[in-house]
Amino acid sequence: MKEFIKRYKFGFIAFFTVLVIMLAITVFRYMKSMEAVDKAVNKKLSLIPEAEINDAGWNSPEIQEKKKEIHWLERHLTLAKSDSLNLGINLADSIVQVQLKGTVLFQAKIQKQNPAQFYNELNYGTYLDFTKIARISDEQANILKRPLKRIQAPKNEDEAAKIKHDSIPDPLLVWKFKLDNQIEVVITGIGLNKDSVADLRFDEDMLRYNVEKVKQKWVTEHYIPTLYIWLNDKDAKAIYRAIPEKGKVVFRN
């Protein structure tokens, strides 16, 4: 054993040195992240009237549930005045839906969300801010809003009659958008494996998203809560293509 340690002494030292450095970086990033969270929370609370923050009825589960339902319906009535399609994210019923003029045109069941409890512990004033009608300020996705068509040019009139128009196959959707109320949403499509069973890779997806965030910025300076949602890929793409750029979004939980 002693000979083994002597032989690989440098390797052990290097390993533990890297381990300590990585641990220190992790602790530093965590502390800076918590500072960013506290700063964002305090800033948000400073903009909310104290009467709304300390709403007495909000502490009763029955009254809170009724207020949430009324608030959700009031937002729909407001959106019904618009001629544009808009997005409703109902975390209480695990549904994402496309709406127009107060009518639900399409619904998709949420297969998974992270965090599982998103903005559940809020005072009344903060809940009003969270569920206000927000607008998409920035978005990106790995597919186009309008799918491209691949057209094979016919060589003659006979081939023209037999020509097939195939859609260019799309990857599983990854749609990220930020809202003007400082919330980010990531909607990921879930495909089917060769046995026609949903191919669930939640942990892999979350690892990839976390690595991407670390690559973008080592230290978090401005905290933006992020909601990750997984939908059936066909449903996710239908919703993505239906919602216009700078579209409106409303939440309920």
Secondary structure, 3 states (H helix, E strand, C coil): CHHHHHHCHHHHHHHHHHHHHHHHHHHHHHHHHHHHHHHHHHHHHHCCCHHHHCCHHHHCHHHHHHHHHHHHHHHHHHHCCCCCCEEEEECCCCEEEEEECCEEEEEEECCEEECCCCCCCCCHHHHHHHCCCEEEEEEEECCCCCCCEEECCCCCHHHHHHCCEEECCCCCCEEEEEECCCCEEEEEEECECCCCCECCCHHHHHHHHHHHHHHHCCCCCCCCCEEEEEEEHHHHHHHHHHCCCCCEEEEEC
